[in-house]
Every structure is written in C-alpha cells, then in structure tokens.
Amino acid sequence: MEKIFINGKTNGYSTARCGKTLTAGELIDILQGYDEDVLVYLRNEDGYTYGNITQYDVYSSNDLEY
C-alpha cells in the first residue's frame, strides 16, 4: 500500500529561522493528488526515525500557551 511521507526538518529554534513554508491551501492541493485513505507519516533524519500524525498533532498557534 502506498504511504505519504513528509520530511521533518529542524531549521532553528523559532519559526523566523524556518524560511518559506507551505500554506494550508498548498498542502491541501498536494494531498488532493493522493487517495484519501493513504497513510501520512513524518520522516526525520533521512529515514532514521518516523512519526505518525493524529488529529491531536494539528493545531493553531492561537492554541499554544507562551
């Protein structure tokens, strides 16, 4: 079965150091090219570690406490 992998990166200690990133719309456009039942994983360290994504892992910066 096909899987989708999103490469995880560590660019810095703040979002200001991350550079350009996708918008929600751009990510949706990319994912629309796949069957809706395909599993999505985070791929880190060139495939040394992997991570799953659940509904609890997706949130707005407004939900974070600083």
N, C-alpha and C positions, 0 to 999 in steps of 0.2 A: 504494500500500500504506500502511496506517495505521502511524504511529510513535507511541511514547510519549515525552514529554519531561518531565524532572524539572528544574524551575527551580533552578539553583545560586544560592546566596546567600553573601555574605560578611558575617557578623554581628559578628565580632570576632576576637581573637587567642587565644581559648580557648573550650572548649565551654560554660563557665559563662556566656558572653555570648550564647549562641545562643537561649535561650528554649526553649519546648516543641518537641519533635521527635517524629516518628513512632517507634513501636516496630517491631521486625521483624514482629510479627504484624499490625499495622495496615497496613504496606506490602504484606505478602503478600495481605491482604484486598483492597486496592485493585487490585493487579496481577492477581488472580484474575478480575477483570471483563473482562480482555482475552484474546485468543487467545494461546496460549503461544509462537507464532512471531513476534509483533510485536517489532520492534526498540526498544530503550530507549536514550535519549541524555540527557546533561546539557545543559541550555540555560542559558547565562550571559549576563549583561549585556543582558537583554531581547532575546535572539536575535542579539546581535553575534558571540558565539562559541558553539561547541558542543563537546561532548566525548563520546567513546564510553565505555562501561563494559565491562570484561572481568572474568573470574574473578579476575584478579590485582589488581584495584582494590578488591575487597571483602575486608575483614579485620577482625579483632577488635582492640580496644585492647590486649589482652594480647599481641598480636604486635608491638606497637610498642616500640622502644627509646627510652628517655628519657635 
